[in-house]
């Protein structure tokens, strides 16, 4: 959904095109026009450095180029003035009514305001969490549960077709240890030393016995396998339940076993061989990832014939691409830094472009503070705190919002005492309160029978500096969403919402929205109510992208 900045960018492109056609400029029309909103609004509503970019190929100085473009831009009906500053910055002021017409755009577009088409036609596989089905989801998974889901929403808003995928690590030694632990608990035996501890193992053992009372009659390997498989199903179901309550939903639950059972690993190997990057050495089969910047080549099949974890990773990547995904995004934990080169080299070995077809994001650790101390112990898991326990302490909205609002490549601290407070220092409360406050204003206006809605909207009424500042913030939303999708940084949405809430509070303090006492309602009151309704819509759209609720009352 376009906003002022998109329209202005297109008009600047048209002005450049005209100057080239007239022979005043040599060069080509750039695909992207840099547009900033100056901190000081005396410098205009928008500033562009495009003249500096065009100057060299045109053989002119930037101020000359800026003067050429100024002539065309000044003629536009929505532009009130164009000034050239410094070495050739173009400062553009819009006339107030055209600026205020954004309210009409937002209220007509409703939920689709902010959505764009930058990624239209692109199929993205977004893989996140990817936990072992051997225990409850813990704090490390929680960060990805929030951020991964929000990123999926943001990529969809940019026009992409997104499939959220959970890779179930259901093969290997940890599954056997898990099965042995549950079996031991069920039989009243001590849990193996390197097995899984925590109350949840005893709970699973009880559940397995309740569902399959005959299991005790089995002996040896069949009994162990039966315990392992029954406990796996229950634990996975529990992870799915917890994620559902956290507003995080997956389209595909992909089992690592299925890669091996379905012949995908052999198929992946064949594909890599055909590309010419597989070699044999000392009886083992290797992938020559050093051809593409990895620090060492990687073993796919050991000399004894066992497949490595890396063979699963490569097969899984090839499987995703063959399912038709253009971009595969991996969201991995802090201890997976080494995977970035490895996975990108795998993509290159498969004949793909590692700078486009694959994207690896690493999330840093989360620390939880309560009462001034770090919370480390979990009642259920015995070790690190679980997703469910965090939600019990602060609620879904506060947990999600806080986990999303920080860049994932930085470690973060969550102070639970702040998140339980209904004060402005709690960011989720601050944004949700702005939404609820506007909803209350609109309810009061309806009770007073003040005409609002677009039929009663005169954009020329909105000429106050605070109104202009709020309109400027609302106009930024589509650009913020597009940037968050392109950079894979949903935290930009949260930071924007906090800024927007602050700008709204400033507007509300200085601009009377509802008439005082017996004062009659005017066209100005109606215009301001529409501006409030547009702000409400943008706050709601932003919160929805984070999977956080937008309450009407608080």
N, C-alpha and C positions, 0 to 999 in steps of 0.2 A: 504494500500500500504506500503510495508515494507521499512525500511531505514537501515542505518548502525547499529543503536542501536538494532533493532529487530534481525538482522542477528547475531550480536555479542552476544546478549543474548542467542540465540539458540546455538551458538558455545560454550559458557561457560557451558550451560546445558549439551552439548555433552561431554565436558571435564570432568565434574563432574561424568557423567554416566560411562565414561571409567575408572575413578579412582575407582569408586565403584566396577565395574566389575573386575578390577585387584586386588581388595582387599586392595588397599591403603587407602580407605576411608570407614567409616561406616556411613550410613544415607540414605536419599532419595534425589532425584533431586528436587529442589524447582521449583514451578510453575512460580515464578517471580524472575528475576535477577535484583538487584539494579544496575543501571548504571547512572553515573553523567558525565557531561562535565566539567572538571576542569576549574576554572576561568583563571588559569595560564596554558597556553598550553605547557609550558616546562614539565609539569607533564603528558603529553600524551593527546590523543584525548578523551579517556574515562577512568573513574576510577570506580572500583567496590569494595564494602565492603562485597562481598559474602563470602569471607574466614572467616570473623568474625562470620557470621551467621552459617557456617557449622562446626566451630571449636568444640563447646561444645558437640554436639551429636557424633562427630568423636573421641572425647577424645584426641585432639591434640591442639597445640597452633595455632592461626590464621596464623602466618608466615609460619609454616610448610604446612598448607593446601594451602596457596597461592603459595608456591614453587611447590607443586604437580600439580596445575592447569597450572602454568606458562609453564611447559614442553610441554603440549599439545597445548597451545595457540600460543607459539612461532613458531610452525610448520605451522600455517595457512598462505596461500599465501598473504592475504591482511594485515597481521600484520607485522610491521617492528621491533617493540621491545616491551618487557613486563618487567616492573620493579615492585619490591615490595617496598612499602613505609610504614613508621610508624609501627603500630601494625599488619599490614597485608593487607593494601589496594593494589589492583592490578591496576597498571597504564598501559594502552595499547595505543601504537602509531600505527596508520594505515599507510601503505605506501601510498604515495601521489596519485599515479595513481588509486588505488582502492578507495580511498576517493573521488577522482574527478569523478569517474564513476557514482556517484550519479546524476550528471547532465543528464546522459543518462536515468537514472530511471525516473527523473522528466519530462523530455521532451517527453518521451514515454508515460508516464501515463497521462500527461496533467491535466484535471479537476479532475481526480481521485487520484492524489497524495495528500496524507494526510488522505484519507479515510481508514477506518479499519473495522474489523469484530467483535470487542469486544462485541457488542450488537446484533449481527446477530440473527434473529429468535425471538427477544423480541418485543412484541407489547406494545407501550407506549401511554397512553392518557395524553396529555399535556393541562391542563386547565389554561388559563390565561386571564387577564383583567376582565371578568365576571362583567360587569357594569350594573347598572340599566338603562333601556331604557327610562330614564326620562330627559335626558339632554345631552349636548355634552361631549365627552371624555375629561377628564381634565388631568392635569400634573401627578397625581398619576397613572392613567391608561397608560400614555405615557411611563413611565419607563418599565412597563410590556409589552407594545406593542412592544418595541424594544428588550428587553432581552428575552421575551418569544419566539418571532419569531426566534431570533438567537439561542436560546437553541434547538429549534426544528430542525434547520439546522444542529447543531453540533451532536445531537443525531442520526439524519439520517446518517451523515457522519461516525458515529461509527457503522453503520449497522442496527440500530433499525428501526422498522416500526412505524412511529410517526403520530398520528392524533391530530391536533390542535383543541381545542374545546373552544368555548365561551359559558359560562353559562349565559343565559339571566334571570335576576331577574325580571320576569314579573308577579309576584304575590304579594299580600300584600298591606298594607296601602299606600306605596309610589306611587303605580300605581293610586290609587283613588285620591290622592292629585294632582298628575300630570294631570289627566283628569279634575279635578275641576278647576285647574289653567288655562288650555287651554280653557275650556268652558267659564270661567269668562272673559278672554281676548277677546274671539270671541264675547261675548254679551256686551262688554263694561262695565262689572262690575268690582269692585275691586277684585284683586286676594286674596284668603284666606291668613290669616296671616302666617300660617305654610305651605303655598303652595310654588310653584317654582317661583322664580323671574328671571329677566334676559330678555334681548331682544329676545332671541330665542323663548320664550313662545308666544310672540306677532306674531313672524314670523310663528310659527306652526299654530296658530289660523287662520291666513290669508290663509295658505295653505289648512287647513282642509276645510274652507269655500269655497275656490276655487274649490276643488275637489268634495265636497258634499254640493252644495248650499241648498239642501232640508233639511239639518240637523236641521236648525233653526225651522222648522215646528214641530219637535218632542217636546215632553214635558217630564219633570221629569227624572226618572231613564233611560228610553230608550235613551233620548237625551245625558245624561251624559255618558252612556256606549258607545254610538256612538262616542262622542268626544274622550274619553279615548282610544278606540281601533284605531281610525284613527290617532291620534297623536302618539301613540305607534309605529304604522307601519312606519310613516314618520321619527320618531326619530331614530329608529333602522336602517332604510335605510341610514340615514345620518351618523351614526356611521360606518356602513359598507363602505360607500364611503370614509370617512376620513382614515380608516385603509388601504384601498386599495392604496390610494395615499402615504401611509407611508410604503409600501412594506410589510405589515403584512396581511397574508391571513389565514382564518380559514377553516378547512374541515367540521366542524360541528358547527351549531348554535343551542344550546340545550335550549329549553324553560322549565323554572321551572314549568310552568302550566302543560306541557305535562306529568310530573312525576305524578301529582295529577290526571289528567284526565285519564291517562292510567292505573291506578291501581298500579303503581310502589311503591307508599308509603306503601300500605297495603302489597304488596308482600315483600318489604324490612323488614317490621315488622315480617311477618311470618318467614322469613329466620333467623332473629335474635332470634326469639322465639325458633326455632328449635335448635339453637346453645346453648340455655340455659342461655342467659344473660339478658332476659327481665323479669321485675317483676312489680307487681301492688302495689301501696301504696297510701293511701288517695284518692282513686278514679282515680288516674293518672297512666299512663303507663310509666315505666322508663327503661333506659338501664344501666346495671351495669358496667359502664366504669371504675370504681375504681378497678375492677379486673385487669386492665391493665395499672395502673399508672396515670389515670386521677385524678384530685384533688377532684372531686365530681361526683356522678351519674347524668345522664342527663334525663330530661323529654322528652318523645317522643309525648305523647298525654296528654293534660291537663285534669283536672277533668271534665271540661265542654265539653270535646270531641274535642276541637280545637287542631289541629296539631301544633307542634312547628317548628321553623326554622330548629332545629336539626333533626327533622324527615325527612325533605327534604334532608338535607346533607347526612344522613345515606342511604336513599333510592337511592340517586344519586350515592353514592360510589358503592353500590351493583349493580346498573344498569350498571355502567362502567365495573365492573368485569365480569358481565354476557354477556357483549358485546365482551368479549374475550381479554381484556387488562391485561397484566401481571403486569405492573407498572402504577399507577395513580399518576401523578405529579400535585400538586396544587400550583399555584403561587398567594399568597395572599398579601394584603396590610399591612402596618405597624400596623394597629389597630387590626389585626387578630391573634396576638401572641398566645392567648388562644386556638386557633383552632388546634395547633400542637398536643397537647396531646389528644384533643377530637377526632380528625380524626384518629390518630394512634390507639387509643383505639377502635374506631368504626371498623377499619380493623381487629383488634384482635378479637373483639366480633363476627365478621362475619366469623371467622375461618382462617383468613389470617395471613401472617407474616408481622407485622407492620414495620419491618426493611427493607423489600424488596418490598412488593406490593404497598406501599404508601410512597410518598415523599412530604413534605410540605415546600415550600420556602417562606420566608417572605421578602418583599421588603421595604426598608426604604424610607423616604421622599426625595423629590427633591426640592431644592430651586433655584430660577432663579434670577440672578443679571444682571442689565443693568445700565450703567452709575454709577456704584458704589452703587446702591440701589436695594433692593429686589423688584421684580415685583410680585404683588399679584392680581391685578384686571384684570378681563377679560371683554372685550367689550361685548361679546355675552352672557356669562354665568352669568355675574354679580358678580361672586365670583372668584374662582381660575382660572388661565390661562388655556386655552384649548390646546389640541394636535395640532389643526389646526393653532392656533395663534403662537405656538412655531415654527412650520414648516415655517410659513410665515416669521418669523424673521430670521431663520438661514439655512433653507433648510433641506431636508430629510436626506441627508448623515451626515451632522454635528450633527443633533439631534439624529439620531440613534446611530452613532458611540460613541458619548459622553455618552449617557445613558447606553451603553453596557460596556464601558471600566472600570467601577467601580464595585467592588463586591456589590451585591444587598443588603447585610445585613448591609451596612454602608450608612448613610445619605449622600447625595451629593449636591454640589453646581455647577450650570451651569452658567458660565460667558459668556453672549451672546456677549459681546464686543470682547472677545478672539476668539469665534467661527466664527465671521464674518471676522477675519483677515486672509490674505494669508501669514502667517509666520509660522516658525517652532514651535512656542509655541502653535499653534492650532494642536492638535494631528491628527485629520482627514486629515488636509491639508498636514501634514508631511508625512503620509503614502501614500496618493494619489499622492503627488508630486513625491515620490520615484518611483512609478509605471509609471507615465507620463514621468519622466526623462529617465527611461530605455527604454520605448517605442520610445523616441526620438533618443536615441543612436542606437537602432536597425534600425530605419528608415534611419539614416545617413549612417550606414554600408551598407544598401541595395543600397543607391544612389551611394556609392563608389564601388559597386560590390565586396564587401569583402565576401569571401566564409564563410557561417556559416551553421547551421544545423548539424545533427549528422553525416552525411557522411564526414564532415570536422572537426571532433572532435577528438583530441588526448589528453586524460586525463592526460598523463604524463607531458604535458606543464604546468599544474597548480601546481606550487610548492612554490609560494610566501606565506608568513605568512598571508597576508590579504585575499588571495584566500582561504587558509585553514580555516580561521576564518569564511568566508562567507559560505563555504561548510558545516562547522559545524553547523551554524545557520539553513541552509536549511534542514539538516538531522534531526533537532529537530521537524520539523512541525508535522509529524504523531503522535509523542508522546504528543505534546501539544494538538492536537485535541482529542486524546483518553482521556487525563486527563481532558479536559474541559467537555467532555461528562460524564465521570465517576463522577466528582465532581459537575456537573450541574453548571459550572462556565464559561460562554462564554467570560467573560472579559479577560480570559487568552489568547484568540486568539488576541484581540486588543493589549494587552501588548507585545505579541510576535512580531506582525507586526511592532510595533514601534521600537523594538530592531533590527529586521531584516533590517528595513530601515536605521537605524544608522550604522549597520555593512556594508551595501551596500555602503553608502556614503563614509565610510572609505576606502573600497576597491577601489572605483572609483577615490578617491583622490590620491592613492598611486600606482595604477596599470593602465598603459596606455591601454585603450581598443581599440581606433582607432589609426591608424598610423598618425604620424605628417607629414604635408606637402607632399613632394614627396616620403616619406619613403614607401617601398613596404610592402604590408600586408603579415604577416607570420602565421605559424600554431599557434603561441601564441595569436595573435589577434583573430583568429577564435575560439580558446578554450575559451578565455575571453568573446567573444560575446555569446557563448553557455551558459556560466555561468550567464551572464546577462539575457538571455532568461529564464533560469531556475528560477532565482530570480523573474522575472516578473510573471512567472506562479504561484509561491508560494504566492506572494503578492495578486494576483488576486483571487486565491483559498481562501485565508484567508478573504479578503474583502467580497467575495460572502457568506461566512459562517455568516457574520454579516449583510448581506442584504444591503451592501454599494457598490456604483459603483466604478469601477476601470478605471478612465479616461485615455485615450491615450495621451491627450493634456490638458494642463492647462494654 
